[in-house]
Amino acid sequence: MIEKYVPKKIIALVKRVLGTPVFQRIIKNASYLLSATGITMVLAIIQGIFVFRIISPEDWGLLGAIFTVTTAANKITGFRINELVVRYMRLFIEEGEQNKAAAIYKLASLLETFSASLAFILIWVLSSWGAEFFGKDVATQPLWIIYGTVVLINSTFDSSRGLLQVFTRFQTIAATNIIKSCSTLALAIYWYFNNGGLNEILLLYMGGKLVDAIGKTSAAIWTANQEWGSGWWSSSPLRILKADLKSIFTFAFSTNFSDTISLVAKDSETLWVSAFLGTEAAGYYYFATGLIGKIKLPISPLALTTYPELAREVANKKWESVKDTLIRSSRLAGVYTLPIVLFFMVLGKPAIELLYEENFLPAYPILMILLIGMTFDNIFFWNRVALLALNRPVYPTIVNFIGMIIKVSLIFILVEQYQAYAFASLLSFYYIFTVGFAVLGVRSELNKKMSVSEAA
């Protein structure tokens, strides 16, 4: 109907940009998440206005250290369960083996719950050391343990998110994201007008995690009942996966090792800065990385919706379609990323001062350095999921390990002289190095698959 009112040239241009049915599905599914992301981004910015008027950069650095240690414990003891669910559930569904697909979700949920329990024990044991070494105050130990319960709250979060991805329940994912953001914003406003402090902001973020976990887990269970029947848990015994267990656990442990590498190399930046430079410097750095996270928000839905489609095309050996999808994805990501980078280069400093007051202005130079690596990572956001879809989970692990060794080695050489700027520069280097080689790996693997296909 709308085509009657839109010029034919415009319609032709849109169709040319969207291209293949695969990419159209990616955009359609991502549109739900992108809409939610736009809303959550605005809500997060507003929330930050209240949060950063409640706590100081030093307190924010402490919270950043607590959040990062909790994430670290979860990564050390667990796997990228959602990637495992997407990879194997999609494979079994395409092969018509619904019982195996259900068994994968069951296995993933059990593995995630077990690893979450180990993570909480680890947090409890290390809480005193973390409070002293990273928080610079042993009296904050209870906060580390209290927030550590988040890993138990999220005990089936990733497996549930993976199932929702496979069955394209992106509207549900989007809705839970919005509800979470609204909840945390409401709490931020409440504590701003009721003299909240460090403890209240900690509880604010815990509340958001709880709302998100309940929403996604409930939706996943409901979806599983709809797809496989209410008795799917008992009718999908784990023994039917016996022939696939070696492949499954190789995939799982490779993601665990990869997560551990990412943890040391890029996901524990706040801990590195806190350990070397103190919680105030960590607060500025964590603020800058938080802004980077908000900038990356619209790209995350594309990765979530691209992975299942790539897995489908790989399972059907449609190599040209895979290549075309990756090219179009990068073009779309570039159209978003480059103007955003330009905006922050020109107006970033006054925007920070206006929204978050001058207390956090020292974070601006750090932000500018981080934008370099983020731009590269955003444009080639598909680098890891493409390798996973092509069943090459070990390759990015090797590349990330090499990048980690180089980055960590340079930290001890450069930080004393260049302070937080050294951490930001090395993180950007890490993104460019690892993403660059991952993209080359995807290209090589695709060329190989296409040559074999043509020869056959």
C-alpha positions in Angstrom: 0.0 0.0 0.0 2.7 2.4 0.9 4.4 2.0 -2.5 1.6 4.1 -4.1 2.9 7.1 -2.2 6.7 6.6 -2.5 8.7 7.3 -5.8 9.8 4.2 -7.6 13.4 5.3 -7.5 13.3 5.4 -3.7 11.7 2.0 -3.6 14.4 0.6 -6.0 17.1 2.1 -3.9 15.8 0.6 -0.6 15.5 -2.8 -2.3 19.0 -2.6 -3.6 20.4 -1.7 -0.2 18.5 -4.5 1.5 19.5 -6.9 -1.3 19.0 -10.5 -0.5 16.1 -12.2 1.5 18.7 -13.2 4.1 19.8 -9.6 4.7 16.2 -8.5 4.7 15.4 -11.0 7.5 18.4 -9.7 9.4 17.2 -6.1 9.2 13.6 -7.1 9.9 14.6 -9.0 13.0 17.1 -6.4 14.0 14.4 -3.6 13.6 12.7 -4.8 16.7 15.9 -4.6 18.7 17.0 -1.4 17.0 13.8 0.3 18.0 14.3 -0.9 21.6 18.0 0.0 21.4 17.1 3.6 20.4 14.7 3.8 23.4 17.2 2.2 25.8 20.0 4.4 24.6 17.9 7.5 25.4 16.9 6.1 28.8 20.5 5.2 29.6 21.7 8.7 28.8 18.9 10.2 31.0 19.7 7.6 33.7 23.4 8.7 33.6 22.4 12.3 34.2 20.9 11.3 37.6 23.5 8.6 38.5 26.5 10.8 37.9 25.0 13.5 40.0 24.6 11.1 42.9 28.1 9.5 42.9 31.7 10.8 42.4 34.2 9.5 39.8 35.9 7.7 42.6 32.7 5.9 43.6 32.0 5.1 39.9 35.5 3.6 39.6 34.7 1.4 42.7 31.4 0.2 41.2 33.1 -0.4 37.9 35.6 -2.7 39.6 32.9 -4.6 41.4 30.9 -5.0 38.2 34.0 -6.1 36.3 35.1 -8.7 38.9 31.6 -10.2 38.9 31.7 -10.4 35.1 35.2 -11.9 35.2 34.2 -14.6 37.6 31.3 -15.6 35.4 33.5 -15.7 32.3 36.2 -17.7 34.0 33.9 -20.4 35.1 31.4 -20.4 32.2 31.0 -20.5 28.5 29.5 -18.3 25.8 26.3 -20.4 26.2 24.1 -18.3 23.9 26.6 -18.9 21.0 26.6 -22.7 21.7 22.8 -22.7 21.7 22.5 -20.8 18.5 25.2 -22.8 16.7 23.8 -26.3 17.6 20.1 -25.7 18.0 20.0 -24.0 14.5 22.0 -27.0 13.1 19.7 -29.6 14.6 16.5 -27.7 13.6 17.8 -27.4 10.0 18.4 -31.2 10.0 14.9 -31.8 11.4 16.1 -33.2 14.8 13.8 -31.2 17.1 14.6 -33.5 20.1 18.3 -32.8 19.8 17.5 -29.1 19.6 15.6 -29.3 22.8 18.3 -31.3 24.4 20.9 -28.7 23.5 18.9 -26.0 25.4 18.5 -28.4 28.3 22.3 -29.1 28.4 23.1 -25.4 28.0 20.8 -24.5 30.9 22.4 -27.1 33.2 25.9 -26.1 32.3 25.1 -22.4 32.8 23.6 -23.0 36.2 26.6 -25.1 37.3 29.1 -22.4 36.1 27.1 -19.7 37.8 27.3 -21.5 41.2 31.1 -21.8 40.7 31.3 -18.1 39.8 29.5 -17.1 43.0 31.8 -19.2 45.1 34.8 -17.6 43.4 33.5 -14.1 44.0 32.9 -14.9 47.7 36.4 -16.3 48.2 38.1 -13.4 46.4 35.9 -10.6 47.7 38.3 -9.5 50.5 41.3 -9.4 48.1 39.3 -7.5 45.4 38.1 -4.9 47.9 41.6 -4.3 49.1 43.5 -4.5 45.8 41.0 -3.0 43.3 38.6 -1.1 45.6 41.4 0.3 47.8 39.2 -0.2 50.8 38.6 -3.6 52.5 35.5 -2.2 54.2 33.7 -2.4 50.8 33.9 -6.3 50.8 30.2 -6.8 51.5 29.3 -4.8 48.4 31.4 -7.3 46.3 29.5 -10.2 47.7 26.1 -8.6 47.4 26.5 -7.7 43.8 28.1 -11.1 43.1 24.6 -12.7 43.5 24.0 -11.3 40.0 25.6 -14.4 38.6 23.0 -16.6 40.4 20.2 -14.3 39.2 21.5 -14.9 35.6 22.0 -18.6 36.0 20.0 -19.4 32.8 20.1 -16.0 31.1 22.5 -16.8 28.2 20.9 -20.1 27.3 17.5 -18.4 27.3 18.7 -15.6 25.1 20.2 -18.1 22.7 16.9 -19.9 22.4 15.0 -16.6 21.8 17.5 -15.8 19.0 17.1 -19.1 17.3 13.3 -18.8 17.2 13.5 -15.1 16.2 11.7 -13.8 19.3 13.5 -10.5 18.9 10.4 -8.6 19.8 10.5 -10.3 23.2 14.2 -9.5 23.7 13.5 -5.9 22.8 10.6 -5.6 25.2 12.6 -7.0 28.1 15.4 -4.6 27.4 13.1 -1.7 27.5 11.4 -2.8 30.7 14.9 -3.2 32.3 15.9 0.3 31.2 12.6 1.8 32.5 13.1 0.1 35.8 16.6 1.3 36.4 15.8 4.8 35.3 12.9 4.9 37.7 15.2 3.9 40.5 17.8 6.4 39.5 15.3 9.2 39.6 14.0 8.0 42.9 17.4 7.9 44.6 18.4 11.2 43.1 15.5 12.9 44.9 15.9 10.8 48.1 19.6 11.3 48.8 20.8 8.0 47.4 24.4 7.0 47.5 26.8 4.3 46.5 24.8 1.5 48.0 21.6 2.5 46.3 23.2 2.8 42.9 24.6 -0.7 43.4 21.1 -2.0 44.1 19.8 -0.1 41.1 22.0 -2.1 38.7 21.2 -5.3 40.5 17.5 -4.6 40.1 18.0 -4.1 36.3 19.7 -7.5 36.1 16.9 -9.2 38.0 14.2 -7.7 35.8 16.0 -8.7 32.6 16.8 -12.3 33.8 13.2 -13.0 34.8 11.8 -11.6 31.6 14.1 -13.5 29.2 14.1 -16.8 31.1 10.3 -16.8 31.4 9.9 -16.0 27.7 12.4 -18.7 26.7 10.5 -21.4 28.8 7.2 -20.3 27.2 8.8 -20.4 23.7 10.2 -23.9 24.4 6.8 -25.2 25.5 5.2 -23.7 22.3 7.8 -25.2 20.0 8.3 -28.6 21.6 5.3 -29.2 23.8 5.0 -28.9 27.6 6.9 -32.2 28.2 10.0 -31.3 26.2 12.3 -31.4 29.2 11.6 -35.1 29.9 11.2 -36.1 26.2 14.7 -34.8 25.3 17.2 -36.9 27.3 20.8 -35.7 27.1 22.0 -39.2 25.9 20.6 -38.4 22.4 23.5 -35.9 22.1 26.1 -38.6 22.7 27.5 -38.6 19.2 27.8 -34.8 19.2 29.2 -34.3 22.7 32.9 -34.1 21.5 32.0 -31.3 19.0 29.8 -29.5 21.5 32.3 -29.5 24.3 35.2 -28.5 22.0 33.1 -25.6 20.9 32.1 -24.7 24.5 35.7 -24.9 25.9 37.1 -22.9 23.0 34.6 -20.1 23.9 35.6 -20.4 27.5 39.3 -20.0 26.7 38.4 -17.2 24.3 36.3 -15.5 27.0 39.2 -15.7 29.4 41.6 -14.1 26.9 39.0 -11.3 26.2 38.7 -10.8 29.9 42.4 -10.2 30.4 42.8 -8.2 27.2 39.7 -6.0 27.0 36.9 -6.8 29.4 38.8 -6.0 32.6 40.1 -2.6 31.7 38.6 -1.0 34.8 40.5 -3.4 37.0 43.8 -2.7 35.3 43.3 1.0 35.6 42.2 0.7 39.3 45.1 -1.5 40.2 47.7 0.8 38.5 46.2 4.3 38.9 43.5 4.1 41.6 39.7 4.3 41.7 39.4 7.9 40.6 41.3 7.2 37.4 39.3 4.0 37.0 36.1 6.1 37.4 37.0 8.4 34.4 38.0 5.3 32.3 34.9 3.4 33.2 32.8 6.5 32.3 34.5 6.6 28.9 34.1 2.9 28.2 30.4 3.3 29.3 29.9 5.9 26.6 31.5 3.6 24.1 29.1 0.9 25.2 26.2 3.2 24.5 27.6 4.1 21.1 27.8 0.4 20.3 24.3 -0.4 21.4 22.7 -0.1 17.9 25.3 -2.5 16.5 24.6 -5.3 19.1 21.2 -6.2 17.6 22.8 -6.7 14.2 25.2 -9.2 15.6 22.4 -11.0 17.4 20.3 -11.3 14.2 23.2 -11.9 11.9 24.5 -15.0 13.6 21.4 -17.3 13.3 21.1 -16.3 9.6 24.8 -17.0 8.9 24.5 -20.3 10.7 21.5 -21.2 8.5 23.3 -20.2 5.3 26.4 -22.1 6.3 24.3 -25.2 7.1 22.9 -25.0 3.6 26.3 -24.3 2.0 25.2 -21.0 0.4 28.6 -19.3 0.4 27.9 -16.5 -1.9 24.9 -15.5 0.3 27.2 -15.5 3.4 29.7 -13.2 1.6 27.1 -10.9 0.4 25.5 -10.6 3.9 28.8 -9.7 5.5 29.6 -7.0 3.0 26.1 -5.4 3.3 26.4 -5.7 7.1 29.6 -3.7 7.2 28.3 -1.0 4.9 25.2 -0.6 7.1 27.4 -0.5 10.3 29.7 2.1 8.7 26.7 4.4 7.8 25.8 4.5 11.5 29.3 4.6 13.1 31.2 7.2 11.1 28.7 10.1 11.7 28.6 9.2 15.4 32.4 9.4 15.7 32.3 12.8 13.9 29.7 14.0 16.4 31.8 13.1 19.4 34.9 14.6 17.9 33.2 17.9 17.4 30.7 18.1 20.2 31.7 15.4 22.6 33.3 17.7 25.2 30.5 20.2 25.6 27.9 17.3 25.5 29.7 15.6 28.5 29.8 18.9 30.4 26.2 19.6 29.7 24.8 16.2 30.6 27.1 14.9 33.2 28.8 18.1 34.6 32.4 19.0 34.6 33.4 16.3 37.1 33.7 13.7 34.3 35.4 16.0 31.7 38.8 14.3 32.2 37.3 11.2 30.5 37.0 13.0 27.2 40.6 12.4 25.8 40.3 8.8 26.8 37.0 8.6 24.9 38.6 10.0 21.7 41.3 7.4 21.8 38.8 4.6 22.4 36.7 5.7 19.4 39.5 4.6 17.0 39.3 0.9 18.0 35.5 1.1 18.4 35.0 2.3 14.9 36.9 -0.7 13.5 35.1 -3.1 15.8 31.7 -1.7 14.9 32.2 -1.8 11.1 33.3 -5.5 11.2 31.0 -6.5 14.1 30.4 -9.8 12.5 34.0 -11.0 12.6 33.5 -13.5 15.5 30.0 -14.7 14.7 31.0 -15.4 11.1 33.9 -17.6 12.3 31.6 -19.4 14.7 29.0 -20.0 12.0 31.9 -21.4 9.7 32.8 -23.7 12.6 36.1 -22.0 13.2 35.9 -21.2 17.0 39.6 -21.8 17.6 40.9 -19.3 15.1 39.7 -16.2 16.9 40.9 -17.6 20.1 44.5 -17.9 18.8 44.4 -14.4 17.3 43.0 -13.0 20.6 45.6 -14.8 22.6 48.4 -13.2 20.5 46.8 -9.8 20.8 46.5 -10.3 24.5 50.2 -11.1 25.0 51.2 -8.0 23.0 48.8 -5.7 24.8 49.5 -6.9 28.4 53.3 -6.7 27.7 53.0 -3.1 26.6 51.0 -2.1 29.6 54.0 -2.6 31.9 56.1 -0.5 29.5 53.8 2.4 28.7 51.4 3.0 31.7 53.9 4.6 34.0 54.6 7.4 31.5 51.2 7.7 29.7 48.8 6.7 32.5 45.2 6.1 31.4 45.9 7.2 27.8 48.2 4.1 27.5 45.3 1.8 28.4 43.0 3.5 25.9 45.6 3.3 23.1 46.4 -0.3 23.8 42.7 -1.3 23.8 42.2 0.4 20.4 45.3 -1.4 19.1 43.9 -4.7 20.4 40.6 -4.2 18.5 42.3 -3.3 15.3 44.7 -6.2 15.5 42.3 -9.0 16.5 39.3 -7.9 14.4 41.6 -7.3 11.4 43.0 -10.8 11.5 39.6 -12.3 12.2 38.2 -10.6 9.1 41.1 -12.1 7.1 40.3 -15.5 8.5 36.7 -15.2 7.5 37.7 -14.2 4.0 40.2 -17.1 3.7 37.7 -19.7 4.9 34.9 -18.4 2.6 37.2 -18.4 -0.4 38.2 -22.0 0.4 34.6 -23.1 0.8 33.6 -21.4 -2.5 36.5 -23.0 -4.4 35.5 -26.5 -3.2 31.9 -25.8 -4.1 32.8 -24.6 -7.6 35.1 -27.7 -8.1 32.2 -30.0 -7.1 
